[in-house]
Amino acid sequence: MDVRERLRLVGYDMPETVMAGEDAPVTLHWQVPDDEEARPNRLTYAQVHLRAAAGAVRVRDKILLGYPQAGWQDGDRFVQELTLALPDGILPGPASLAFELRDDRGQPYAIVERDEGAPPAALVRARPLEAFSVTPEMTVFDGALVLRQATFRPYLTPGTTLNVALDWVALVRPAQDYRVQLQLVRPGAEELLLQETFELWPGQYPPTSWQAKEAVTTFHGLDIPLDVETGIAPQLRARLLPAGGGGTAAAAGDTGGRIAGLVGTGRAPARFRSAAGGSQRQRSL
């Protein structure tokens, strides 16, 4: 990366795999190119961003580059070390580094040349669970994945999206990239009201990338049609399907139970209501 203020990033060092909740060391290598022009007497700061594959900024840090620019000499090199503190809740998958330079007043430097085709800098993983055991309320699919819990709001409004977070644990490294099928079922009658199938972090962190004892959360949205029947309390069920677009049979098994409206828990199941209903809240099962 070259910047107009006559500075070049010639490389960086970073571990290939970094863990959520831990510190990731990064070493930056800068060089002052040959230039006859006088340099201003000011400080330069580099801001480093760890970005997800989708472009969202995950972590950032800022460091001072060496000494004031007026003291830079042609060919000078700086080696700067910094630490990116990855939060526990950071999403897994490949991540890249992006860089931004600013002066001591906060004004950004113009980037003259940037390497847009650089490969991901690191793969972010969740730390393996040291002590994990399957409990009766959890569902095991194909001997590989455990569904620990689902989080969603308790009311379903026609014409909106029901956002569902599924918390998985890999018992072993999965042999295929499963899909999850979410169903809304009328209680008692076993009548299917709505069904959608989703891939699990496709292209970013699919199940075949998960490690044994790694906990991964996936996010899905069920689109609730406007003409859905209201006044009922449907149950939300999950099935795990084989990879690919074919087949509807659950090769990995069916929960055979409920995510919403668990019998005997004392918790109210999710309920349809009209769009004019009151406030909504999140619920974790």
NORPEWO-V839631 format. One record per pair of residues at least 4 apart in sequence whose ideal C-beta (glycine too) atoms are under 8 Angstrom apart, sorted by the first residue. I is the first residue (numbers start at 1). J is the second residue. D is the distance in whole Angstrom. If there is no record, write none. Layout:
[[I | J | D] [I | J | D]]
This chain:
[[1 | 8 | 7] [1 | 9 | 4] [1 | 99 | 6] [1 | 111 | 7] [1 | 113 | 7] [1 | 114 | 5] [1 | 115 | 6] [2 | 7 | 8] [2 | 8 | 5] [2 | 9 | 8] [2 | 33 | 8] [2 | 111 | 7] [2 | 112 | 4] [2 | 113 | 4] [3 | 7 | 5] [3 | 8 | 8] [3 | 101 | 5] [3 | 109 | 5] [3 | 110 | 7] [3 | 111 | 6] [3 | 112 | 6] [4 | 109 | 6] [4 | 110 | 4] [4 | 111 | 8] [4 | 112 | 5] [5 | 39 | 8] [5 | 44 | 7] [5 | 69 | 7] [5 | 101 | 7] [5 | 109 | 5] [6 | 32 | 7] [6 | 33 | 6] [6 | 35 | 5] [6 | 37 | 7] [6 | 39 | 7] [6 | 72 | 8] [7 | 30 | 6] [7 | 31 | 8] [7 | 32 | 6] [7 | 33 | 8] [7 | 44 | 7] [7 | 65 | 8] [7 | 101 | 7] [7 | 109 | 8] [8 | 30 | 7] [8 | 31 | 5] [8 | 32 | 8] [8 | 33 | 6] [9 | 28 | 7] [9 | 29 | 7] [9 | 30 | 6] [9 | 99 | 6] [10 | 29 | 5] [10 | 30 | 7] [10 | 31 | 5] [10 | 77 | 8] [11 | 29 | 5] [12 | 26 | 6] [12 | 27 | 6] [12 | 28 | 5] [12 | 29 | 6] [12 | 97 | 7] [12 | 121 | 8] [13 | 26 | 7] [13 | 27 | 4] [13 | 29 | 8] [14 | 18 | 8] [14 | 24 | 7] [14 | 25 | 7] [14 | 26 | 5] [14 | 27 | 8] [14 | 97 | 7] [14 | 121 | 5] [14 | 122 | 6] [15 | 24 | 6] [15 | 25 | 7] [15 | 122 | 6] [16 | 122 | 6] [16 | 123 | 7] [17 | 122 | 6] [17 | 123 | 5] [17 | 125 | 6] [18 | 22 | 7] [18 | 24 | 4] [18 | 84 | 8] [18 | 86 | 6] [18 | 95 | 8] [18 | 122 | 5] [18 | 123 | 7] [18 | 124 | 6] [18 | 125 | 7] [19 | 86 | 7] [19 | 124 | 8] [19 | 125 | 6] [19 | 126 | 7] [19 | 127 | 5] [20 | 86 | 5] [20 | 87 | 7] [20 | 88 | 6] [20 | 89 | 7] [20 | 90 | 5] [20 | 92 | 7] [20 | 124 | 6] [20 | 125 | 7] [20 | 126 | 5] [20 | 127 | 6] [21 | 86 | 6] [21 | 87 | 7] [21 | 88 | 4] [21 | 90 | 8] [21 | 127 | 6] [22 | 86 | 6] [22 | 127 | 7] [23 | 83 | 5] [23 | 84 | 7] [23 | 85 | 5] [23 | 86 | 7] [24 | 50 | 8] [24 | 59 | 8] [24 | 83 | 7] [24 | 84 | 4] [24 | 85 | 8] [24 | 86 | 6] [24 | 122 | 7] [25 | 81 | 7] [25 | 82 | 8] [25 | 83 | 6] [25 | 84 | 8] [26 | 48 | 6] [26 | 81 | 7] [26 | 82 | 5] [26 | 83 | 7] [26 | 84 | 6] [26 | 97 | 7] [27 | 79 | 6] [27 | 80 | 7] [27 | 81 | 5] [28 | 46 | 7] [28 | 48 | 7] [28 | 63 | 8] [28 | 78 | 8] [28 | 79 | 7] [28 | 80 | 5] [28 | 81 | 8] [28 | 82 | 7] [28 | 99 | 8] [29 | 77 | 7] [29 | 78 | 8] [29 | 79 | 6] [30 | 46 | 8] [30 | 65 | 6] [30 | 66 | 8] [30 | 77 | 7] [30 | 78 | 4] [30 | 79 | 8] [30 | 80 | 7] [31 | 75 | 7] [31 | 76 | 7] [31 | 77 | 5] [31 | 78 | 8] [32 | 72 | 5] [32 | 73 | 7] [32 | 74 | 6] [32 | 75 | 6] [32 | 76 | 4] [32 | 77 | 8] [33 | 74 | 7] [33 | 75 | 8] [34 | 74 | 4] [34 | 75 | 7] [35 | 39 | 8] [35 | 74 | 6] [38 | 70 | 8] [39 | 69 | 4] [39 | 70 | 6] [39 | 72 | 6] [40 | 69 | 6] [40 | 70 | 7] [41 | 68 | 5] [41 | 69 | 7] [41 | 70 | 4] [42 | 68 | 6] [42 | 69 | 6] [42 | 70 | 8] [42 | 103 | 5] [42 | 104 | 6] [43 | 64 | 6] [43 | 65 | 8] [43 | 68 | 6] [43 | 69 | 8] [43 | 103 | 7] [43 | 104 | 4] [44 | 64 | 8] [44 | 65 | 5] [44 | 66 | 8] [44 | 69 | 6] [44 | 101 | 6] [44 | 102 | 8] [44 | 103 | 6] [44 | 104 | 8] [44 | 109 | 8] [45 | 62 | 6] [45 | 63 | 7] [45 | 64 | 6] [45 | 65 | 7] [45 | 101 | 7] [45 | 102 | 5] [45 | 103 | 7] [45 | 104 | 7] [46 | 62 | 7] [46 | 63 | 6] [46 | 65 | 6] [46 | 80 | 7] [46 | 99 | 6] [46 | 100 | 7] [46 | 101 | 6] [47 | 60 | 6] [47 | 61 | 7] [47 | 62 | 5] [47 | 99 | 7] [47 | 100 | 4] [47 | 101 | 8] [47 | 102 | 7] [48 | 60 | 7] [48 | 61 | 5] [48 | 62 | 8] [48 | 63 | 8] [48 | 82 | 6] [48 | 84 | 7] [48 | 97 | 6] [48 | 98 | 8] [48 | 99 | 6] [49 | 57 | 5] [49 | 58 | 8] [49 | 59 | 7] [49 | 60 | 5] [49 | 97 | 7] [49 | 98 | 4] [49 | 99 | 7] [49 | 100 | 7] [50 | 57 | 8] [50 | 58 | 5] [50 | 59 | 4] [50 | 60 | 7] [50 | 84 | 6] [50 | 86 | 8] [50 | 95 | 5] [50 | 96 | 8] [50 | 97 | 6] [50 | 121 | 7] [50 | 122 | 8] [51 | 55 | 6] [51 | 56 | 7] [51 | 57 | 6] [51 | 58 | 6] [51 | 95 | 6] [51 | 96 | 5] [51 | 97 | 7] [51 | 98 | 5] [52 | 56 | 5] [52 | 58 | 6] [52 | 91 | 7] [52 | 93 | 6] [52 | 95 | 6] [52 | 204 | 8] [53 | 93 | 6] [53 | 94 | 5] [53 | 95 | 7] [53 | 96 | 8] [53 | 120 | 7] [53 | 203 | 7] [53 | 204 | 5] [54 | 204 | 7] [58 | 86 | 8] [58 | 90 | 6] [58 | 91 | 8] [58 | 95 | 6] [58 | 124 | 8] [59 | 84 | 5] [59 | 85 | 7] [59 | 86 | 6] [59 | 87 | 8] [59 | 90 | 7] [60 | 84 | 8] [61 | 82 | 5] [61 | 83 | 7] [61 | 84 | 6] [61 | 85 | 8] [63 | 80 | 5] [63 | 82 | 5] [65 | 78 | 6] [65 | 80 | 6] [65 | 101 | 8] [66 | 72 | 8] [66 | 76 | 8] [66 | 78 | 4] [66 | 80 | 8] [67 | 71 | 5] [67 | 72 | 8] [72 | 76 | 5] [86 | 90 | 5] [86 | 124 | 7] [90 | 124 | 6] [91 | 124 | 7] [91 | 205 | 8] [91 | 217 | 8] [92 | 123 | 8] [92 | 124 | 5] [92 | 125 | 6] [92 | 126 | 6] [92 | 201 | 8] [92 | 205 | 5] [92 | 209 | 8] [92 | 214 | 8] [92 | 216 | 6] [93 | 123 | 7] [93 | 124 | 6] [93 | 201 | 6] [93 | 204 | 4] [93 | 205 | 4] [94 | 120 | 4] [94 | 122 | 8] [94 | 123 | 6] [94 | 124 | 8] [94 | 204 | 7] [94 | 205 | 8] [95 | 120 | 6] [95 | 121 | 6] [95 | 122 | 6] [95 | 123 | 7] [95 | 124 | 5] [96 | 118 | 7] [96 | 119 | 8] [96 | 120 | 5] [96 | 121 | 5] [97 | 121 | 4] [100 | 108 | 6] [101 | 108 | 7] [101 | 109 | 4] [102 | 106 | 6] [102 | 107 | 6] [102 | 108 | 5] [102 | 109 | 7] [103 | 107 | 5] [103 | 109 | 7] [123 | 209 | 8] [125 | 211 | 7] [125 | 214 | 6] [126 | 214 | 5] [126 | 215 | 5] [126 | 216 | 6] [127 | 214 | 8] [128 | 211 | 6] [128 | 212 | 7] [128 | 213 | 4] [128 | 214 | 6] [129 | 169 | 7] [129 | 213 | 5] [129 | 214 | 8] [129 | 215 | 6] [130 | 213 | 8] [132 | 169 | 6] [132 | 213 | 6] [134 | 138 | 5] [134 | 140 | 6] [134 | 146 | 6] [134 | 171 | 8] [137 | 262 | 8] [138 | 146 | 5] [138 | 147 | 6] [138 | 148 | 6] [139 | 146 | 7] [139 | 147 | 5] [139 | 238 | 7] [139 | 253 | 8] [139 | 255 | 5] [139 | 257 | 7] [140 | 145 | 7] [140 | 146 | 5] [140 | 171 | 7] [140 | 253 | 8] [141 | 145 | 5] [141 | 146 | 8] [141 | 147 | 7] [141 | 178 | 7] [141 | 240 | 4] [141 | 252 | 4] [141 | 253 | 5] [142 | 174 | 8] [142 | 178 | 8] [142 | 240 | 7] [142 | 251 | 7] [142 | 252 | 4] [142 | 253 | 6] [143 | 171 | 7] [143 | 172 | 7] [144 | 170 | 7] [144 | 171 | 6] [144 | 172 | 6] [144 | 174 | 5] [144 | 175 | 7] [144 | 207 | 8] [144 | 252 | 8] [145 | 168 | 5] [145 | 169 | 7] [145 | 170 | 6] [145 | 171 | 7] [145 | 174 | 6] [145 | 178 | 7] [145 | 207 | 7] [145 | 240 | 7] [145 | 252 | 7] [146 | 168 | 7] [146 | 169 | 5] [146 | 170 | 8] [146 | 171 | 6] [147 | 166 | 6] [147 | 167 | 7] [147 | 168 | 6] [147 | 238 | 6] [147 | 255 | 7] [148 | 167 | 4] [148 | 168 | 7] [148 | 169 | 6] [148 | 215 | 8] [149 | 166 | 8] [149 | 167 | 5] [149 | 284 | 6] [149 | 285 | 5] [150 | 164 | 6] [150 | 165 | 7] [150 | 166 | 5] [150 | 167 | 7] [150 | 236 | 7] [150 | 238 | 7] [150 | 259 | 4] [150 | 260 | 8] [150 | 285 | 6] [151 | 164 | 7] [151 | 165 | 4] [151 | 167 | 8] [151 | 282 | 7] [151 | 283 | 7] [151 | 284 | 4] [151 | 285 | 7] [152 | 162 | 6] [152 | 163 | 6] [152 | 164 | 5] [152 | 165 | 7] [152 | 236 | 7] [152 | 260 | 7] [152 | 270 | 7] [152 | 282 | 8] [152 | 283 | 7] [153 | 162 | 7] [153 | 163 | 8] [153 | 270 | 8] [153 | 280 | 5] [153 | 281 | 6] [153 | 282 | 6] [153 | 283 | 6] [154 | 268 | 7] [154 | 269 | 8] [154 | 270 | 5] [154 | 271 | 7] [154 | 280 | 8] [154 | 281 | 7] [154 | 283 | 5] [155 | 270 | 7] [155 | 271 | 6] [155 | 272 | 8] [155 | 273 | 5] [155 | 277 | 6] [155 | 280 | 5] [156 | 160 | 8] [156 | 162 | 6] [156 | 184 | 8] [156 | 224 | 6] [156 | 228 | 8] [156 | 234 | 7] [156 | 270 | 6] [156 | 271 | 7] [156 | 272 | 5] [156 | 273 | 7] [157 | 224 | 7] [157 | 272 | 8] [157 | 273 | 6] [157 | 274 | 7] [157 | 275 | 5] [157 | 277 | 6] [157 | 280 | 8] [158 | 224 | 6] [158 | 225 | 7] [158 | 226 | 5] [158 | 227 | 7] [158 | 228 | 5] [158 | 230 | 7] [158 | 272 | 7] [158 | 274 | 7] [158 | 275 | 6] [159 | 224 | 7] [159 | 225 | 7] [159 | 226 | 4] [159 | 275 | 6] [160 | 224 | 6] [160 | 275 | 7] [161 | 221 | 4] [161 | 222 | 7] [161 | 223 | 6] [161 | 224 | 7] [162 | 221 | 7] [162 | 222 | 4] [162 | 224 | 6] [162 | 270 | 8] [163 | 219 | 7] [163 | 220 | 7] [163 | 221 | 5] [164 | 182 | 6] [164 | 219 | 7] [164 | 220 | 5] [164 | 221 | 7] [164 | 222 | 7] [164 | 236 | 7] [165 | 217 | 6] [165 | 218 | 7] [165 | 219 | 5] [165 | 220 | 8] [166 | 180 | 7] [166 | 217 | 7] [166 | 218 | 5] [166 | 219 | 8] [166 | 220 | 7] [166 | 238 | 7] [167 | 215 | 7] [167 | 216 | 8] [167 | 217 | 5] [168 | 200 | 8] [168 | 210 | 8] [168 | 215 | 7] [168 | 216 | 5] [168 | 217 | 7] [168 | 218 | 7] [169 | 213 | 7] [169 | 214 | 7] [169 | 215 | 5] [169 | 216 | 8] [170 | 174 | 6] [170 | 207 | 7] [170 | 210 | 4] [170 | 211 | 7] [170 | 212 | 6] [170 | 213 | 7] [170 | 214 | 5] [170 | 216 | 7] [171 | 212 | 7] [171 | 213 | 8] [172 | 212 | 5] [173 | 208 | 7] [173 | 210 | 6] [173 | 211 | 6] [173 | 212 | 6] [174 | 178 | 7] [174 | 207 | 4] [174 | 208 | 6] [174 | 210 | 6] [175 | 208 | 7] [176 | 207 | 7] [176 | 208 | 7] [176 | 242 | 6] [176 | 243 | 5] [177 | 199 | 7] [177 | 200 | 7] [177 | 202 | 7] [177 | 206 | 4] [177 | 207 | 5] [177 | 208 | 5] [177 | 243 | 4] [178 | 200 | 6] [178 | 207 | 5] [178 | 240 | 5] [178 | 241 | 7] [178 | 242 | 7] [178 | 243 | 6] [178 | 252 | 6] [179 | 197 | 5] [179 | 198 | 6] [179 | 199 | 5] [179 | 200 | 7] [179 | 240 | 7] [179 | 241 | 4] [179 | 242 | 7] [179 | 243 | 7] [180 | 197 | 7] [180 | 198 | 5] [180 | 200 | 6] [180 | 218 | 7] [180 | 220 | 7] [180 | 238 | 6] [180 | 239 | 7] [180 | 240 | 6] [180 | 241 | 7] [181 | 195 | 6] [181 | 196 | 7] [181 | 197 | 5] [181 | 198 | 8] [181 | 238 | 7] [181 | 239 | 4] [181 | 240 | 8] [181 | 241 | 6] [181 | 250 | 7] [182 | 195 | 7] [182 | 196 | 6] [182 | 197 | 8] [182 | 198 | 7] [182 | 220 | 6] [182 | 222 | 6] [182 | 236 | 7] [182 | 237 | 7] [182 | 238 | 6] [183 | 192 | 6] [183 | 194 | 7] [183 | 195 | 5] [183 | 236 | 7] [183 | 237 | 5] [183 | 238 | 8] [183 | 239 | 7] [184 | 192 | 8] [184 | 193 | 4] [184 | 194 | 4] [184 | 195 | 8] [184 | 222 | 7] [184 | 234 | 4] [184 | 235 | 7] [184 | 236 | 6] [184 | 237 | 8] [185 | 190 | 6] [185 | 191 | 7] [185 | 192 | 6] [185 | 193 | 6] [185 | 234 | 6] [185 | 235 | 5] [185 | 236 | 8] [185 | 237 | 6] [186 | 190 | 7] [186 | 191 | 4] [186 | 192 | 8] [186 | 193 | 6] [186 | 232 | 6] [186 | 234 | 6] [186 | 235 | 8] [187 | 232 | 8] [187 | 233 | 6] [187 | 234 | 7] [187 | 235 | 5] [187 | 261 | 6] [187 | 269 | 7] [193 | 228 | 7] [193 | 229 | 8] [193 | 234 | 6] [194 | 222 | 6] [194 | 224 | 7] [194 | 225 | 7] [194 | 228 | 7] [194 | 234 | 8] [196 | 220 | 8] [196 | 222 | 6] [196 | 223 | 7] [197 | 241 | 6] [198 | 218 | 8] [198 | 220 | 5] [199 | 206 | 7] [200 | 206 | 6] [200 | 207 | 6] [200 | 216 | 8] [200 | 218 | 5] [201 | 205 | 4] [201 | 206 | 6] [201 | 207 | 8] [201 | 216 | 7] [201 | 218 | 6] [202 | 206 | 6] [205 | 209 | 5] [205 | 210 | 8] [205 | 216 | 7] [210 | 214 | 5] [210 | 216 | 6] [224 | 228 | 6] [224 | 272 | 8] [228 | 272 | 6] [229 | 272 | 7] [230 | 272 | 5] [230 | 273 | 6] [230 | 274 | 6] [231 | 271 | 8] [231 | 272 | 7] [231 | 273 | 8] [232 | 271 | 7] [232 | 272 | 6] [233 | 261 | 6] [233 | 268 | 7] [233 | 269 | 4] [233 | 270 | 7] [233 | 271 | 5] [233 | 272 | 8] [234 | 260 | 7] [234 | 261 | 8] [234 | 269 | 7] [234 | 270 | 7] [234 | 272 | 7] [235 | 258 | 5] [235 | 259 | 8] [235 | 260 | 5] [235 | 261 | 5] [235 | 269 | 6] [236 | 258 | 7] [236 | 259 | 5] [236 | 260 | 4] [236 | 261 | 8] [236 | 270 | 6] [237 | 254 | 8] [237 | 255 | 6] [237 | 257 | 7] [237 | 258 | 6] [237 | 259 | 6] [238 | 255 | 5] [238 | 259 | 6] [239 | 250 | 4] [239 | 252 | 8] [239 | 253 | 8] [239 | 254 | 5] [239 | 255 | 7] [240 | 250 | 6] [240 | 251 | 8] [240 | 252 | 4] [240 | 253 | 6] [241 | 247 | 7] [241 | 248 | 7] [241 | 249 | 8] [241 | 250 | 6] [241 | 251 | 7] [241 | 252 | 7] [242 | 247 | 6] [242 | 251 | 4] [242 | 252 | 7] [247 | 251 | 7] [250 | 254 | 5] [255 | 259 | 7] [257 | 262 | 8] [258 | 262 | 5] [258 | 263 | 7] [258 | 269 | 8] [259 | 285 | 6] [260 | 269 | 5] [260 | 270 | 5] [260 | 285 | 7] [261 | 267 | 8] [261 | 268 | 8] [261 | 269 | 3] [261 | 270 | 7] [262 | 267 | 7] [262 | 285 | 7] [267 | 283 | 8] [267 | 285 | 7] [273 | 277 | 4]]
